């Protein structure tokens, strides 16, 4: 019954244990089941994956997930884009030189080239609120959005009050009762 229960966490095996288990498996020193018992490996599938990695010239180690990229300032972005443009759009070299990803170098360069303005590289996330409309048309659109929002809020309030009256009237047994609310 103990083998049927699922473990809470994945097992992690030290690199040395993996290598010893693979060598025992490849040299046929021990039968497969004995290797699993000796090294306390959960399953044959795990051992075979290690053997495949070992046979392909790779050590059976756990894959590392890349962490989030480092923070890059606005001035640094400008410097990176200038370097990329100067070096004939060599994003790979820029990624290595500035310790960023290829995709970030590419994206920043594309943003600059499309807008042809360095302010396109600024991080504007969460900063759009409170900005004043630039021209008359934008002002009117903002006013329309605000009025629609107020109208929607009023409709919700009216619907809520009607529902409240309906719920409170359910408790009244006689129509002429004093408790009854007027609509």
C-alpha positions, 0 to 999 in steps of 0.5 A: 500500500505504501507504493501506491501513495504519491509523494508530496515533493519530487525526489532530487538525486545527487549527481554522484548517485546518478553517475554511480547508478548509470555506471552500474546499469551500463556495466551490467554489474547489477540487475535493474531492480537491484539498482533501483533498490540500492540507490533508492530510485523511484522508477526505471523510467528515471534511471533510463533517462539518466542513461540516455543523457549519459550516452549522449555525452551529457551528465545526468543533471537537473535542468536549471530554469533561467531566472528573470533577467536583470533590471536595466535602466533607461540610460542602459537601454539607450546605450544597448540600442546605440551599440546594436545599431552601430554593430549592424544589428548584432543582437547576439553579441549585444546580449553577451556583452551587456548580459541580457537576452537576445529578445530584449535587445531585439525588442528595444531596438525595434521599439526605437526604430519604429518610433524613432524616439528614445522615449519609446524605451521608457518603461510606462507600466502602471504610469498611464493613470492621471495623464492629461489628454493632449488635444480636444478630441482626446479630452472629449473621448475621456469625458465620454468614457467617464460619463459612460462609467457614471451611467453604468454605476447609476444603473447598477445602483438602481438595479440593486435598490430594486432587488433590495425592495423585492427581497424585503417584500418577500417577507410580507404576507399581506399586501396591505402590511405596513412593512411593505416598501413602496416602489 
